[in-house]
Amino acid sequence: MFWGMIAVIAVASMLTDTFIKNKKIEIQRLEKEIELEKLKLDNFDKETEKMRLELEQSKRVLLETKMEYKGLE
């Protein structure tokens, strides 16, 4: 009876330890996923700003070309 209780306690301890390790791994995975999403958002913001600047430059060039064309008429 005594050894049976010890065996139950040992098994329960091993299961608890495994459960805790799995939760720690899951937390680490979620932290990495959050970090990746932050990097993706930062990259998106930078690409959006770059595209905005490129569009602004294209508009400026188009307006300058239009002004030059009007000057030639």
C-alpha positions in Angstrom: 0.0 0.0 0.0 2.8 2.4 1.0 4.8 1.7 -2.2 1.7 2.1 -4.3 1.1 5.6 -3.0 4.8 6.5 -3.6 4.4 5.2 -7.2 1.2 7.3 -7.7 3.0 10.4 -6.4 6.0 9.8 -8.6 3.8 9.4 -11.7 1.8 12.5 -10.8 5.1 14.4 -10.4 6.3 13.3 -13.8 3.1 14.2 -15.5 3.1 17.6 -13.8 6.7 18.2 -14.8 5.9 17.3 -18.4 2.8 19.6 -18.4 4.9 22.5 -17.1 7.6 22.0 -19.6 5.1 21.9 -22.4 3.5 25.1 -21.2 6.9 26.8 -21.1 7.6 25.7 -24.6 4.2 27.0 -25.7 4.9 30.4 -24.0 8.2 30.7 -25.8 6.6 29.8 -29.1 3.9 32.5 -28.5 6.6 35.1 -27.6 8.5 34.3 -30.8 5.2 34.6 -32.8 4.4 38.0 -31.2 8.0 39.1 -32.1 7.5 38.0 -35.7 4.2 39.8 -36.0 5.8 43.0 -34.6 8.5 42.7 -37.2 6.0 42.1 -40.0 4.0 45.2 -38.9 7.2 47.3 -38.8 8.2 46.1 -42.2 4.7 46.9 -43.6 4.9 50.4 -42.2 8.3 50.9 -43.8 7.1 49.6 -47.1 4.0 51.8 -47.0 6.1 54.9 -46.3 8.5 54.0 -49.1 5.6 53.5 -51.6 4.1 56.9 -50.4 7.4 58.6 -51.1 7.7 56.9 -54.5 4.2 58.0 -55.4 4.9 61.5 -54.3 8.1 61.6 -56.4 6.3 60.2 -59.4 3.6 62.9 -59.1 6.3 65.6 -58.8 8.1 64.3 -61.9 4.8 64.1 -63.8 3.9 67.7 -62.8 7.3 69.0 -63.9 7.0 67.2 -67.2 3.5 68.6 -67.7 4.8 72.2 -66.9 7.7 71.7 -69.3 5.3 70.5 -72.0 3.0 73.5 -71.5 6.1 75.8 -71.8 6.9 74.3 -75.2 3.5 75.1 -76.6 
